Amino acid sequence: MDRKLSAILAADVVGYSALMERDEAGTFERLRAGRKELFEPDIARHHGQIFKLMGDGMLAEFGSVVDAVECAVSLQRGLAERNAAVPEDQRIRVRIGINLGEVIVEGEDRYGEGVNVAARLQQLADPGGICVSGKVAREVEKKLAFGFEPMGEQKVKNIAEPVQAFRVILEGQAPRQPARSSPPRWVWAAAAVPVLILVLAGTVWQFWPTATVSGKPSVAVLPFDNYGGDEATGRLANGLTEDIITDLAGFPEFHVIARNSTEQYRDKPAAPSEVGKALGAGFVVEGSIQRQSDRVRITTQLSDAKTGKHLWSQRWDRPDEDLFAIQIEISEQISNRLGGGAGLVQEAGRITAHRKPPGNLNAYELYLLGTEKLEQVNQADVEEAVRLLTRAVELDPGLARAWVELSHSHGVLTGFGVEPDKNRVLSAEAAERAVQLDPSDAEAHAVYAIVLGDRGEFGRAKVEFDTALRLAPGQFEVLTFYIDWASTFGEPERTAELVDKAVSLNPGFPMWSARIFTHAYFMAGRYEDALRMLDRLTAENYGRKHWVMRSGALAALGRTEEAKVSVTDALRRFPNLTVEGFANIPGFNEAERQRLIETMRLVGFPDCAKAEELTKLKKPLRLPECASP
């Protein structure tokens, strides 16, 4: 009997019997069309698959709980749009429930409590609404822009234990209950838990770094076991162990125990707690390699050294045609899951920081909390990030990584139009400080490259990016920052391919990176992918450029009416969003600038601001069609 952890989506039509009684043929046709035109393509687009169809409902499976929730929201939005043109008594509404749990796999079907709970949650949802389990809400709370209103523990049919349920708050909906003055205790812990790790590991966990060096968590990577026993597999095991240590050492967020210290555990079984105590490590990485005929199987796991609890594990089963390529890929994936802005070890530090009184936070913990705020990419949170990171560098002026994130924060505020001249200067100063403090920090070079690019110094920016990529060629953050500029350097097609790689390295990529990936896909002409990235953001997190790209992508795909609505929404939020004003924004090469200007004209953005607004522009780029004020 095969079992696995899956996110299960259950959908059911509201009032199906009454609809069929009123208009059997019409209802059947609308249901068939909705399934073929909306449900099946949307579920496939979110990497899910339908495994059971009923007359008035369906069950679908997803490998990612984020994909499941995003798909559910997309389905309800799509149904609302379809219903707008249908008389009230003919409208098809569905309830959707989502659960994360273990399922029994039998061919194409799925069974077990994981499926049963999803079906019961569906029954608790409002018509046109979504109800999710506590596991789902905890995992996606900080990954998605939707609200989650607690419905309490629900006793449901044929399930022994009560189910903790949450209502997803969609656009236009208000919570039924007044907002809490402070979030429940579990939110502070769960908000920091990466979704991908929970989906793979199959557990909900909380942990704290046990041992630190200079205030940072420490990680020990033990020699990978060679289950094949032959020399070739042994060399692969040694190479993979070495690569993981080297890659992890590129993350300033934590300390990695040296290889000569962990070598003593080769062929010597030891519990993670024993290793942690002996080496002063908070976390232990273990792994094994086995070759069978023409395939190689590699398993890796991360454990909390204090408790010995397994926090994450994953297995790769690949053809061994190119063992070196496999070694590089797996090493990059492991290092990105453990380290970096969305990594396990950094998230552990955030959990600890959240549980401490504000006055007891050290510089490193303030840095961690600042990066968490920055990832939300909205003005209020980014301003809070600046406050936290400024406190961090005041406590420890030599903390290079805090200067890196402070530069990012000021840069994002510039993009939001908040005191742009002041924040542009502060961003540059912080970036230069970071490079001076730690020339070996790849991300410091990347953020300095961004500053240079914004100044139009593309040649110098390219040099800094090349340095960053040389220092950390497989690091998600560095790769993402380069993606933001690669099309400006004249490489739009390659840029889109790099986005594909970045997403494979970090499938649960943070919201701020979706803004960057949108630009890359748009410039490469991959409009569906650009819109998919924009769907991960809320309208409040769009910059001017993102409204232009959304409108242009919709128009390019023939979705003319949606493009017009997008332009109207953009001008409502940014009344001065004109071709002339946009042409003055720094950071584009001429080809990109002309592409965006042509897009704006195509979809109906005005060429010029009103006369009284033109006088406010600094050194406006005069377009022939614009009259003098």
N, C-alpha and C positions, 0 to 999 in steps of 0.2 A: 504494500500500500504506500503510494507516494504522497507526501505532504509538502506544502510550501506556504510561505507567507504571501498574502495578496491583499490588495485593496479591492473590495467588492462594491459595485454600484448596482443598486436595485431600483428600478423605475416601474411605476404602475399608473395607468390612466385613471383619472378621477371620474366617477360617475359613468363608467363604461356601459353598464347595462342600460341606463337611461338614454345614453347617446344612441346605442344600437336600436332601442325601441322606437325612438323618434325618427331615425333615418339610418337604417341598417346599411344600405349600399353606400351612401355618402360617408358615413362614419368609417366604414371599412376602407374606402379609398383614401380618406384623409390620414388614417393611421398608416396605411401602406406607404403613402407618399412621405409622411413625416419620418418613418423609419428609414426609407431609402435615401431621402434628400437631406436629412438632418442627423438622425441618431447614428446611423452606420458610419458616415464619413467623419462626424465629429469624434466618435469613439476611436476610430482608427487614427485620426490626426493626433489624438492624445495618447497614442501607443497602447490602447486597450483593445479587448476583443470580446464580442458577445458570445457567451457560451450557452445561453438558454433563452428561447423566445416563448412567450405565452400569448394568448389572444389579446390581453390588455396590458402586458408588461414584458420586461426583459431583465436579464442579469448579465453584467459585464465584469471582466477582470482587468486590473491594472497592476503593473509592476511597481508603480510609483503612486503614493497616496496624493502627492501634489497634482499629478496628472488627473487623478480621479476627481478631485474637487474642482479643478479648473474645467474639466469636461462637463461636470454637472452644472456649473454656473453657465457655461457656454450653451448647453442644451436648453436651460430654462430661458435664457435670453433669446435663443433662436425660436423657441415656441411662442414667446411673447410677441416677437416680430411677425410670425406667421398668423397669430390669432388676431392681430390688429385689423386685418382685412376680412375677418370672418364674423358673421353674426354671433351674438353672445351665446345663444343656445346651441351653436355648432362648434364652439371652441373646444379644443382638446388640451386639457391641462394634465400634468403628471405630478406625482409626488416622487421624490428621490431620496433614498437612504444610502449612506456610505459607511462601511466598516473596514477596519484593518484587522485581519486575523488569519489564523492558520486554516487552510482548506485541504480537503482530500482530492487528489487528482485522479480521475478515471477517464482516460481518453480525452475527449474535448469537454467533458463535463466537470463540475466542481461541486463538492458537498461539504457538509460540516457546519460547525457553529459559526465560523467566519461568514458563511453565506446566510445562515438563518438570522443572525443579528442584523445584517444589512437589510433583509426583507422586513424585519420588525421595525427598524428605524424608518423605513420608507412609509410605514403606516402611521408613524408619528408626525410626519412632515405635513406642512400646510399644502393645499392645492397650489401648484406653481412654486413650491418651496423645496428646500433641501435640509435634511436632518442627518447629522453625523455623530459617530461615537466619540467618547472622550479621547480615545487613542488618536483618532483622526484630528480632532481639534488641537490636541497638544502638539502634534507634529507640524501642522501647517500654520499655527497661530502667527508666527513671525515670518513665514515664507510667502504668504499671500496677503493681498490687500483687503480681503473680506473680513467682516466682523463675525464673531461667534457668540451667540447668546445662550447661556446655560439654561437647560430645561430640567435640570435635576436628574436624580436617578429614577429610571422608569422600569416598572415591572412589566415584562412583555411575555407573550404566550410561548410556552415550551422552552424558555430560557431560565435556568435555575437562579442565577444571580441577577440583581437589578443592573440595568444598562445605563451608564452615564451618557446623556444625550445633549446635543448642542444644535441650535438652529443657526443656519448660515444666513447672515443678513445681507441680502442682495441690494443692488442700487434701487433707491426709491422706497426701501423698507425701513421702518424704524424698529428699534428693539422694543419688545413688549414690556421689559422691566427697566426701571431707571438705572442709569450707569452707576457702577460701583465707584466709591471714592478712591479705592485702590484695588488692583487686580488680585484675584485669589493667589495664595502662595504658590500653587503648582505652575501658574503662568510664568513666574519669574524663572523657574527652572526649565520648564518645557520650552519656553520661547527660544532658548539657546541650543536646543538639540537638533542637529541636522536631520532633515527628513530622510535622506538617502540611507543614513546609517541605521536608522530605526527600521526601515523597510527591509534591509538586508539582514540585520541581526535578529529581528523578530521579537525585540523586547523594548519595553519602555524603562529607561534607566535615568538615574541621576548620579553624578559622581563629582568628586573634588580632587584636585591635584594634591598628591601626598608629599612629594619631595620637590624642591625647587632649587634652582641655582640663580642667584641674583634676582630672586623674586619670580623667576620663570619656571614653568613645569619642565620636567626632564623625561626623556624617552630612551629606553634601551631596546635596541634591535638585536635579537639573538640570531646566531647563525641558522640559516634555513636547513631543515633536515633533508637529507638525500635518501628518499625511500627506494630509489632505483638501485643504488649501490655502485653504479658504474662511474668511471672517471668523468665522462662527458656531462652526466647529470650533476656530479659534484662540482664541476667548474661552473655550471649554470647556477647552482645554489650559492656558491661563493660570490659570483658576479652580481646576483640579484641582491644578496645581503649588503654588499659593498655599495651598490647603486642606491639602495633605499637610505642607507646611512648618509651618503653624500648628498642626496636630494633633500632629505629632511634637515640636514645641517644648513641648507640655504634659507631656511625659515627662521628669522630672528625671534619669532614668537616663543620659542622654547629651546632648551638645551638638549643636545643629543649625546648620549654616552659614547665614548670612543670605541672603535672596533677592537682595539687590543684589550679593552676591559671586558667586552662581551664574549671574546673568543674562548674564554675558559668554559663556556657552556656548550661548546660543540660536542655533540654525542654524549652529553651529560644532562639527563632530564632534571628539570628544576621547576618548582612552582613559581608563578609570577611574583608571589609575595616574598619568596626567598630571594629572587633576583633583585626586587626592589629594595629590600633591606640591605643586601650586600653592596649594591651599586648606587644607592641613593636615587633610584628612579621612581617616578610616579606612575609611569605607564610602560608596558612591555609589549613589544611586537614579536610574534613568533610566526613561523611559516614552514611549509614543506613543499618538496618538489618530487613528482613521480612521473616517469616516462613509461608508456606502454605502446609498443609497436611504433606508430608514427605520430603519436600524440603526447602532449605534455600537460600534466595537471598540477596546478599551483594553488595552494591554500594559504591564506594569511588571516591572522586574528590579532586584535588588540585587547589587552586586559588591564584592569585597574590593579596596580601592584599592591595596594593596601588591602583590598578585599579579595583579590584573585578572580573577580567576576569578569567574564568575557563581555566586552562592550561592542565589538564589531567583528564580523568575519566575512570573507568572500572567497569564492573559488573560481578559478579560470581553467577552462578545458579547451585547449587549442591544438591545431596541427603544429608539428615541430619543424615545419619547413624553414622557418626563419627564427631560430631561438633568440638571436640577438634582438630582433625587433620586438619579440614578445617580452624580453627582459626589460627593454626600455619602456614599453607601454605600461607594463604592470608596475614598474618602479614609479613612474609618473603618477599613475592612478592612486597608488598607496600614499605617496607623499602628499598629494593634493587633498586626499580625504582626511589625513591626519593633521596637516598643517595649513597655513594660510588663513584668509579671512573667514572661510566657512568650515575650517577644520575642527576635528574633534578636540584636539588639545587646547586650542584657543577658546572653544566654546566652554570647556571645563573651567577655564579661568574666569570666564564671564559669570558662570553660575556662582563661583566663590565670591566674586565681587558684588553680585546682587544681594548676597546674604550678609554682607558686612555693613555696618553703619557708615554713612557717607564720610564722616570725619576720620575713619580708620583706613580709608583706601590709600594704597600707595600709587606711585606714578605708573607702574605697569598695569595695575587694575583700572586706573582711570583711562589709560590708553585703550584697554579692551572694551570698556563701556562706551568710549567715544566711537570706536569702529562699529559697534553695534548700532548706535544711533545713525551713523553715516550711511549704513546699508539701507536705511528706510527711504532715502532719497526724497524727502519732502522738506520744505523750508524749516519748519519748526524743529524737526529732529536734527537736521544738519546744524542749525544754530546751537542746539544743545551739545552736539558733537564738538563744535568749536570751543564751547565753554569747558567741557571735560578735558579735551586735549590740551587746551591752554593751561589748565591746572596741572596736567601731567608734566609738561615741559617746564613749568615753574618749579615743580618738585625735583625734577631730574632733567636739567638742560641738555644732558648728553644722551638722552633716549632718542636715537635717530628715528626709530620707527614711529614714534609719536609725532615727530616733525613731518614725516611722510604723510600721515593721515591728516594732519592739520593743513598741509598744502592741498590735499584732496578736498577737504571741507570748504576751504575758502574758494577753491575753484568751482565747486558745485553751487555755492551761493552766488558767485559771479554769473553762472548760467541761469540762475533764477532771477537775475536782475537786481539783486540786493547789493547796494553800494558797489557796483562793479569795479570802479577804479580802485577803491580801497582794497577790496578783496583780491583783486588781481595782483596787486603789489604784495599783499600778505602771503598769498599762495606762492609767489616766486621766492620770497625771502625764506619761507619754511622749506621749500624744495632745495634751495642752495645750501641751507644749513644741514639738511639731512645727508646730502652727498658729502659734504665736508666732514661730518661726524663719522660716517661709515661708508667709505668708498666701495666696500664689498657687498653692500646691500643692493640687490638687483632692483627692488621696487623703488629705492631712492633715486636711482638713475632713471627709472621709467617716469616717475612723477616730475623730475626735472626736465625730461624730454617733452612732457605735456606742456610745461610752462614755456619752453622754447618754441614749440609748435604754435601755441596761442599768440606768440609774438611774431609769427611768420618766419622764424628762423628754422626752416625745414631741414636744412643741411645739418646743423648742429643737433637738432632734435633726433634725426636719424642716427647720428653717432651715439647719442646717449641710449637710444633704444637698442642699438646693436650691442652695447655694453651690457645692458640689462638682460638681453636674451642670451648672451654668452655666459653670464653668471648663473642664470636660472632658465634654461631653455624649455623646461616643461612645467613651469610654475603658472598656475591658472591666472593669478592676478597680473603678473608681468605680461603674459600672453594677451590678456584682455586689453590692457592699456595699449599695447602695440596695435592690436586690432582696431582700436579707436582711430589710429592715425595711418594705418597701412594704405588705405585707399587714397589718402592725401598724398602719400609718397608714390602714387601711380600704380597700385597693385590691388584693384578692387576684387578681381576674381579670386586671387590667392587669399585675400582677406576673408572672404566668405568661407573658404575651406578651413581657414584657421579658426573661425567661429565654430564650425562643426567639431574640430578637434577640442576646443575649449569646453564645449558642452559635454563631450564624451569624458573629459577629465573631471568635470564637476556637473553631473546631471541636475543637481539641485542648486544651480547657479543663483547668486543673489540678484535682487531686483535691479541694483545699480548697473550690473553688467548687461541686463536686457536692453537698457538705453543704448549702450555701445553697440551691441549686436544688431540692433535695428538699423543703425547707420550703415554698418558693413553690408548687411543683406540688401538694403535699398540701393546702395551704390553699385552692387553687383547685379541688380535687376532681379533679385529673388524676392518678389513682392509678397508672396504668401508667407514666406519665412519672416519677413519684416513685420507683417501684421501679427504673426504669432508672437513675436517678441513684445510688440506693443500691447498685446492682450494681457501680458503679465504685469503691466503697469496700470495705475489709475490715471484718469485725466489730470488729476492734480499733480502727478509726477511727470507730466509731459513738459518739455521745454518747447520753445518756438519751433526748433528744428523738427521735433517729433510730430507736431501737428502738421507741418509741411509734408513730411514723409508719409504720414498716415493718409492724408488727403491724396497725395500723389500715387501711393500704392493702390488705393481703392480705385482711382481713376484708371490706372494702368491695367487693372484686372477687369475693367468693364463695369464696375459697381458705381455707376455715375451718381445715382441719387445719394448713396452713402457718402460719397466724396463731397457732395454739396453740403450735406449735413455737417461733415467734419470741418469744412471751411467755416461754416457759420459758427460752430462751437469754438473754433480757434480764435475767430475775431471777437467773439464775446469775451473770451479770457484775455486776449491780447489785442485790443483795438488798434494798436499801432503796428500790427504785423503786416507790413507791406513789402513789396518787392524791393523798393529803394532802401528801406530800413534794414531788411535782411541782408542785402548786398554788402552792408558795412560790417557784418559780424566777422571777427577774425577767426583764423584757424582752418580755413578751407583753401585748397589750391584752386586755380582758376577753372579747371574742368568741373570740380565739385560745385563751385559757386554758380557756374552757368547752368549746371544740371538742376540745381535747386531753384534758381530763378525761373528757368523754363517750366519747371513743375508748378511753381506758384502761379504763373500766368495761365498755364493750362487748366488748372482747377478753379481759377477765379479769384485769387487773392488780388487786392487792388495794387496797382503799380506805385501809387503815391499816398502819403498821408495827407490829411487836410492841411490847408495852408498854415493854420495855427500850430499844428503838430510838427510840420517840417522845420519850423524855426527852432525846435527843441533838439533836433538831431545834431550831433557833433561831427563836423567834416563830412556831410552826407555825400555819397557817391551819386552824382547827378545822372539820371537816366533821361534819354532824349524825350520820352513821353511825358516827363514830369514838368509841370509849369513852375516857374519861380514863385515863391510865396509872396 
